[in-house]
Amino acid sequence: MRMAELSRRSGVATATIKYYLREGLLRPGRRVSATQAEYDEEHLRRLRLVRALIQVGRMPVATAREVLVAVEDESLDRHMRIGAAVWALPHGAQDPAGGAGRDEAREEATRAVDEVLERVGWAFGRAEGDRSPAYRMLVDAVAGLSRTGYPCAPADLLAYARSAAALGTVDLDMVERYEPGTGQVEAAVALTVLYEPVLLGLRRLAEAEESNRRFGCGG
């Protein structure tokens, strides 16, 4: 397909596609003349991923490039490629007390998180520990709750973890619908970015329903 069709099918403006090409986020097309190139379904798939990262996930171009490098690293198995790519995604503000100078709240949060991971059987997450951005983000969040007077008890965290386990299965079931290899790694990254607003929206709707049931006029 030519650039105009690639733009139409992807929903990305031609000028933006040219920018992504210049930044190395999209491979060059096959040259058919001095001024024109052809693009294929692989370009379309990659462009949709780049759009998910930058336009939906609001990721800086430099960070998106890091994610794409991990996606393309065929020296790793699928699990490690998905992990490397998802780890490269932004994971929220990191606690400045993380690592060196850990305070009491973060120490308690680490113990609570480790206890919950053990109870749900997430051995991989426990083994990775602070190497994992998601683990650090969770510990930072639990520590932050404690500091602001809303501590997250292990029992509360366990309920969230059990719900998340079911969601993790749904996520990977969706990933496996895509082409094995790079296609599945790309899908895992795109779905992580695109479905997080879906999860947030559903959670808030669920809270509204429960609030109405408990505290509303009909409650």
Secondary structure, DSSP 8 states (H G I E B T S, - for coil): --HHHHHHHHT--HHHHHHHHHTTSS---EESSSS-EE--HHHHHHHHHHHIIIIIS---HHHHHHHHHHHT-TTS-HHHHHHHHHHTS--S---TTSSTT--HHHHHHHHHHHHHHHHHT-HHHHHHGGGSHHHHHHHHHHHHHHHTT----HHHHHHHHHHHHHHHHHHHHHHTTS-TTHHHHHHHHHHHHHHHHHHHHHHHHHHHHHHHHHHSTT-
